[in-house]
Amino acid sequence: MKCKKKILLTIMWIFIVGFFYTLIANIYIIESTKSQIIDIEKLENIDNIDAILVLGCKVHEDFTPSLMLSNRLDKGIEVYNLIHSKLLLSGDNASKGYNEVNVMKNYVLASNIPSKDIFLDHAGINTYDSIYRAKNIFGVKKIVIITQKYHLNRALYLANQLGIEAVGIEANDIPQRLIMFKNNIREILSRDKNFIKGIIKPQSKYLGDKISLAGDGVVTEG
């Protein structure tokens, strides 16, 4: 009987600690970055932006972007046409049969953006890797991050923790409310994990040679 009571008490404390950790981590990430989410027009007053970082997500089997990704890319194109900084498209290309970044590039090229201004990060497997590699591989110091609002606070938090000066521009949500609801719930747990990552700052699993954004984006094709 005492053993069962002890187990139940332990479970209760684990639940309480987990609940308050989740609450504190999420509140901190959202509150510490909300002022960095700005209207696109304000970008004209910001100088020396190294890159426009568009974060990848699902692509279809027919090599077209999902609606969520196309909304991010549309916003990236809009920002590029306003400030003409280099586009850094970061996504998952960990396996031969799945390539987010080539799909992203083809979509952007259709808007007549010159290939030389489009840089691909094939190892942006997750948000942390995308931000870490933006700094340590592509050498960015000041960036515009583009993704949906539910995701933007976490990306900005990681940029802050890694010493990158960043602002965020919201891409349009998709109309499927159930999907957006699921994404927001999953994001709560992702913030928990990335809150710790932002403190520890682990090295990205995928590194490589440094790439200068001052050059031609063709060097990142592959």
Buried (B, 14 or more C-beta within 10 A) or exposed (E): EEEEEEEEEEEEEEEEEEEEEBEEBBEBBBEBBEEBBBEBEEBEEBEEBBBBBBBBBBBEEEEEBBBBBBBBBBBBBBBBEBBEBBBBBBBBBBEEEEBBBBBBBEBBEEEEBEEEBBBBBBBBBBBBBBBBBBBBBBBBBBBBBBBBBBBBBBBBBBBBBBEBBBBBBBBBBBEEEEBBEEBEEEBEEBBBEBBEBBEEEEEBEBEEEEBEBEEEBEEBEE
